[in-house]
Amino acid sequence: MPVVRGFLAEGGKVRILARAPESVAQRYSQAEVVTGSMSDATCVARVLADADAAFLMTPMGLRNDPSSEIAIAGQLIAGAKKAGLNHLIYTSVLTADDPSDVGILHAKYEIEAHIRAAEIPHTILRCGSYMEDVFDPRIRLLESGRFLFPIDPERRFSYTSQADIPKFVMRYLVGADRALNRAIDFVGPDVHSVIEVEALLSDAFGHSIKATPRLPYFYVFRALLPFFNARAHRFSSVIPLMQHFDRNGYSSRSGDMQSQFPGFRMTTLSEHLRNLSANAARHRNA
């Protein structure tokens, strides 16, 4: 996970709560791994004892149902309250100040409200589309000239590099009295349409890359939703989010991250794509 590796690279003393501590400890040998469950407030309070801050990313619910994600967050917040936590840092989503019929988005709306009601010192980072999730797993498709994103090509998106999160947290948020007690849109400075992303991808990889067309792929995914619901597949929640993106895009309303924190430079999508292409080329030539 880029965020955990980033905290360790920034010199953070990291403690992780894990149901399967052996496998987690193998991946992050520099971290302290504590056995327990996120859905148990007592376990959460134990792992947060004497912590300067806690970093929270909640697991996505399935079948477009936010209830499991909200319930887990409730236990985490209760545990943080019990531990007397100094600072809860939560990764949320853009537009989370409004309720939504999309489970992934509505969960964050409810969790943000719960955090505020608990009166725990907090900072909420409303992130855009994660670059590492949208592009990195599809490197083979990109190298073949295709970008799997079958939505309206005019829709515009703000992006966040997960690698920026631990850098910002360690440099601006960890320490006495650093809780912002509000939400900020933690996104890069640029907003890109799908058409503009095609151009950035083509420039970074040195050949033409086109997004998969909306027709028929968008309708194929939508038609498969009952199949994914029946199997409790992650796509049972991803497809409603994709439909939301097709209608609305996903961009920052404030876009003031750089003005609020001028000393912190967010990674641009162009930079991430150039690095992704260069890394792919190095692996091919290794």
Backbone torsions as a table, in degrees:
resi	resn	phi	psi	omega
1	MET	NA	121.8	-175.1
2	PRO	-57.7	-34.0	-176.7
3	VAL	-67.3	-45.2	179.5
4	VAL	-63.2	-46.1	178.8
5	ARG	-61.2	-35.2	179.2
6	GLY	-67.0	-41.5	177.3
7	PHE	-61.3	-41.8	178.7
8	LEU	-65.7	-41.4	179.3
9	ALA	-65.3	-29.2	178.7
10	GLU	-81.9	2.9	178.5
11	GLY	85.8	14.8	179.7
12	GLY	-75.1	146.6	172.4
13	LYS	-90.7	106.4	-168.4
14	VAL	-103.6	131.8	174.6
15	ARG	-120.5	127.4	-174.5
16	ILE	-118.4	132.6	173.0
17	LEU	-91.7	124.8	-173.3
18	ALA	-144.4	139.3	174.5
19	ARG	-73.4	-32.4	179.7
20	ALA	-116.1	77.3	-171.1
21	PRO	-64.0	-30.0	-176.5
22	GLU	-63.8	-47.9	-178.0
23	SER	-68.3	-36.6	178.6
24	VAL	-66.5	-41.7	179.7
25	ALA	-64.1	-32.7	177.4
26	GLN	-66.3	-37.5	-179.2
27	ARG	-75.8	-34.7	-175.2
28	TYR	-127.4	74.9	-173.4
29	SER	-66.0	-21.3	-179.4
30	GLN	-84.5	-9.0	-177.1
31	ALA	-95.0	155.7	170.7
32	GLU	-89.6	125.8	-177.0
33	VAL	-112.0	126.6	-177.9
34	VAL	-112.6	132.0	179.9
35	THR	-73.9	132.0	178.1
36	GLY	162.2	-178.9	-175.3
37	SER	-120.9	141.5	175.3
38	MET	-63.3	-24.6	-175.9
39	SER	-89.7	12.8	178.9
40	ASP	-120.9	109.2	-175.9
41	ALA	-59.8	-32.9	179.7
42	THR	-66.4	-43.0	176.3
43	CYS	-61.8	-42.8	-179.7
44	VAL	-61.7	-45.7	179.8
45	ALA	-61.0	-37.8	-179.3
46	ARG	-66.0	-43.1	-177.0
47	VAL	-73.2	-22.9	-179.2
48	LEU	-90.6	-2.5	-179.2
49	ALA	-56.8	126.2	177.2
50	ASP	66.7	11.8	178.5
51	ALA	-76.0	143.9	174.7
52	ASP	-71.7	-34.5	-178.7
53	ALA	-160.4	160.4	174.7
54	ALA	-123.5	140.4	178.7
55	PHE	-111.1	127.0	-172.7
56	LEU	-124.4	124.4	166.8
57	MET	-124.1	121.8	-175.6
58	THR	-91.8	145.2	-178.3
59	PRO	-76.3	140.1	-177.2
60	MET	-67.0	134.3	172.2
61	GLY	-75.5	161.7	-178.3
62	LEU	-106.4	166.1	179.8
63	ARG	57.6	31.7	178.6
64	ASN	60.2	24.3	-177.4
65	ASP	-107.7	113.8	-176.4
66	PRO	-82.5	-2.8	-168.8
67	SER	-62.2	-40.0	-178.7
68	SER	-67.0	-39.8	178.6
69	GLU	-65.2	-41.4	179.3
70	ILE	-65.3	-40.6	-179.3
71	ALA	-64.6	-43.5	178.3
72	ILE	-62.6	-43.5	178.5
73	ALA	-61.3	-36.5	178.3
74	GLY	-60.9	-41.0	176.8
75	GLN	-66.5	-39.6	178.6
76	LEU	-63.9	-42.9	-179.7
77	ILE	-67.0	-40.3	177.0
78	ALA	-62.4	-41.0	177.9
79	GLY	-65.3	-39.6	178.2
80	ALA	-64.3	-40.3	177.6
81	LYS	-63.4	-43.9	-179.7
82	LYS	-63.1	-35.8	-179.1
83	ALA	-80.2	-8.6	-175.8
84	GLY	66.4	40.4	-175.1
85	LEU	-58.8	139.2	-179.0
86	ASN	-80.1	-26.6	-173.0
87	HIS	-163.4	117.5	174.9
88	LEU	-103.2	123.1	179.7
89	ILE	-111.5	118.2	-172.3
90	TYR	-120.6	132.1	175.6
91	THR	-91.6	116.3	-177.7
92	SER	-114.4	-157.1	-176.5
93	VAL	-129.1	157.7	173.7
94	LEU	-60.7	148.4	178.5
95	THR	66.5	19.9	-177.7
96	ALA	-73.1	-1.7	175.6
97	ASP	-81.3	-1.1	177.2
98	ASP	-119.5	141.7	172.8
99	PRO	-66.4	159.9	-175.4
100	SER	-146.8	154.8	172.8
101	ASP	-89.6	5.2	175.6
102	VAL	-98.7	119.1	-172.2
103	GLY	-55.4	-44.9	-178.4
104	ILE	-59.2	-39.1	-178.8
105	LEU	-78.6	-42.3	-176.2
106	HIS	-67.0	-32.9	177.3
107	ALA	-56.1	-43.6	-178.3
108	LYS	-67.4	-36.1	176.2
109	TYR	-58.2	-47.3	-178.7
110	GLU	-68.5	-40.7	-177.4
111	ILE	-68.0	-41.1	176.1
112	GLU	-58.0	-43.7	179.3
113	ALA	-62.7	-39.2	179.4
114	HIS	-64.9	-41.7	178.9
115	ILE	-61.9	-45.2	179.7
116	ARG	-63.3	-41.2	-178.9
117	ALA	-66.4	-30.6	-179.8
118	ALA	-73.4	-14.4	178.2
119	GLU	57.5	36.5	171.6
120	ILE	-87.0	134.8	173.2
121	PRO	-54.1	130.4	-170.4
122	HIS	-150.4	160.4	166.8
123	THR	-136.0	131.5	179.0
124	ILE	-111.5	122.0	178.4
125	LEU	-101.4	107.2	178.2
126	ARG	-86.6	104.8	-172.7
127	CYS	-92.6	152.0	172.9
128	GLY	-84.6	-163.8	176.5
129	SER	-62.9	128.0	-178.1
130	TYR	-72.7	122.0	179.8
131	MET	-57.1	-42.5	-176.5
132	GLU	-64.6	-27.3	-179.9
133	ASP	-87.1	-35.9	-175.7
134	VAL	-76.3	-38.7	-170.2
135	PHE	-111.6	-43.4	-169.6
136	ASP	-60.3	-42.8	-178.9
137	PRO	-70.6	-11.4	-175.4
138	ARG	-107.0	27.7	-174.5
139	ILE	-60.6	-37.8	-179.4
140	ARG	-66.8	-40.1	176.0
141	LEU	-63.0	-43.7	-179.5
142	LEU	-61.5	-41.1	179.9
143	GLU	-66.5	-23.4	177.8
144	SER	-90.6	0.8	175.5
145	GLY	96.8	13.3	-177.5
146	ARG	-125.2	145.0	177.2
147	PHE	-125.8	113.0	-176.2
148	LEU	-75.3	97.5	-179.4
149	PHE	-161.6	72.5	-171.1
150	PRO	-85.0	69.5	176.7
151	ILE	-131.7	176.6	179.5
152	ASP	-51.9	119.0	-175.1
153	PRO	-66.7	-12.0	178.3
154	GLU	-85.6	-11.9	-177.2
155	ARG	-67.3	144.3	-172.9
156	ARG	-113.1	146.1	-173.1
157	PHE	-135.6	142.9	167.4
158	SER	-99.5	146.3	-175.4
159	TYR	-124.0	153.8	177.1
160	THR	-132.5	133.5	170.3
161	SER	-88.7	124.5	177.7
162	GLN	-59.2	-28.6	-179.9
163	ALA	-64.6	-23.0	178.9
164	ASP	-75.2	-24.2	-172.7
165	ILE	-63.2	-54.6	-178.9
166	PRO	-64.0	-32.2	177.5
167	LYS	-62.5	-46.0	-179.6
168	PHE	-67.1	-44.0	-178.5
169	VAL	-60.6	-48.0	-176.4
170	MET	-68.8	-34.3	-174.4
171	ARG	-88.5	-25.2	-173.3
172	TYR	-120.6	-22.7	-170.0
173	LEU	-115.1	-25.4	-177.5
174	VAL	-86.4	121.3	-179.0
175	GLY	143.9	171.6	-176.4
176	ALA	-63.6	134.0	172.0
177	ASP	57.2	36.0	179.7
178	ARG	-104.8	1.5	177.9
179	ALA	-65.6	130.6	-179.4
180	LEU	-80.9	-22.7	-178.4
181	ASN	54.6	40.6	177.0
182	ARG	-165.5	175.5	178.0
183	ALA	-103.0	144.1	173.2
184	ILE	-130.0	146.4	174.9
185	ASP	-78.6	105.6	-175.3
186	PHE	-94.0	80.6	-175.7
187	VAL	-137.0	161.0	175.2
188	GLY	-66.5	169.2	-172.7
189	PRO	-74.6	-16.0	-172.8
190	ASP	-109.7	148.0	174.3
191	VAL	-116.6	130.6	-172.7
192	HIS	-124.7	136.4	167.8
193	SER	-74.8	165.0	176.7
194	VAL	-60.5	-37.2	177.6
195	ILE	-61.4	-42.0	178.8
196	GLU	-68.2	-34.7	177.0
197	VAL	-64.0	-39.0	175.8
198	GLU	-56.4	-43.2	-179.7
199	ALA	-66.1	-41.6	179.1
200	LEU	-64.7	-41.4	178.0
201	LEU	-63.5	-44.9	-178.9
202	SER	-62.1	-40.8	178.8
203	ASP	-66.0	-43.4	-176.7
204	ALA	-67.8	-38.1	-174.6
205	PHE	-96.1	-9.0	175.5
206	GLY	77.6	15.4	174.3
207	HIS	-152.5	164.0	-176.2
208	SER	-67.5	129.0	176.5
209	ILE	-126.9	127.5	-179.1
210	LYS	-121.2	141.5	173.8
211	ALA	-67.6	146.4	175.9
212	THR	-60.6	138.8	-175.7
213	PRO	-65.8	149.4	178.9
214	ARG	-60.9	-41.9	177.5
215	LEU	-101.3	120.7	11.8
216	PRO	-101.5	-2.2	-166.0
217	TYR	-60.9	-42.1	-178.9
218	PHE	-57.7	-43.1	-177.1
219	TYR	-75.5	-29.0	174.9
220	VAL	-64.7	-47.7	178.7
221	PHE	-59.9	-43.9	-178.4
222	ARG	-63.7	-39.3	179.3
223	ALA	-67.1	-27.1	-178.8
224	LEU	-83.9	-2.2	-176.5
225	LEU	-56.8	-44.5	177.5
226	PRO	-59.1	-36.2	177.9
227	PHE	-62.2	-46.6	-179.4
228	PHE	-69.9	-34.3	175.9
229	ASN	-61.8	-43.8	-177.8
230	ALA	-62.4	-30.5	-177.6
231	ARG	-101.0	6.6	-179.6
232	ALA	50.7	40.9	178.7
233	HIS	-80.6	152.8	-178.9
234	ARG	-59.5	-27.3	178.2
235	PHE	-64.8	-17.0	177.9
236	SER	-65.3	-20.8	173.6
237	SER	-105.1	-28.0	-178.8
238	VAL	-70.0	-38.5	-177.3
239	ILE	-64.4	-44.4	174.0
240	PRO	-59.4	-33.8	176.2
241	LEU	-67.3	-41.2	177.4
242	MET	-61.1	-39.4	177.7
243	GLN	-64.4	-38.9	176.5
244	HIS	-63.3	-44.0	178.0
245	PHE	-60.9	-38.9	-179.1
246	ASP	-64.2	-33.4	179.4
247	ARG	-82.6	-37.2	-165.5
248	ASN	-124.0	-14.6	-167.5
249	GLY	69.1	-162.9	-176.7
250	TYR	-161.0	84.6	-174.4
251	SER	-131.8	157.9	-178.4
252	SER	-67.4	140.8	175.1
253	ARG	-87.8	-24.0	-176.1
254	SER	-102.9	-45.7	178.6
255	GLY	58.2	28.1	-173.4
256	ASP	-111.0	20.1	180.0
257	MET	-56.0	-47.2	-176.7
258	GLN	-68.9	-33.1	179.5
259	SER	-73.1	-32.2	178.5
260	GLN	-75.3	-35.0	-176.9
261	PHE	-130.9	70.6	-174.3
262	PRO	-63.7	-18.7	178.9
263	GLY	-81.5	-6.9	-178.8
264	PHE	-110.7	125.6	-177.3
265	ARG	-104.0	117.3	178.0
266	MET	-76.8	146.1	175.2
267	THR	-69.0	132.4	176.2
268	THR	-86.1	158.4	178.3
269	LEU	-62.1	-39.5	179.1
270	SER	-58.7	-43.6	178.8
271	GLU	-62.5	-44.6	-178.7
272	HIS	-62.4	-42.9	-177.6
273	LEU	-68.0	-37.7	176.6
274	ARG	-63.9	-41.3	177.9
275	ASN	-65.7	-39.5	179.1
276	LEU	-62.2	-43.8	178.8
277	SER	-64.3	-43.2	-179.6
278	ALA	-64.1	-41.5	178.6
279	ASN	-64.4	-38.9	178.2
280	ALA	-63.6	-39.9	179.4
281	ALA	-66.2	-38.8	178.6
282	ARG	-64.2	-39.3	179.8
283	HIS	-68.0	-36.0	178.4
284	ARG	-65.1	-34.8	-175.1
285	ASN	-91.4	-5.2	-178.2
286	ALA	-71.0	NA	NA
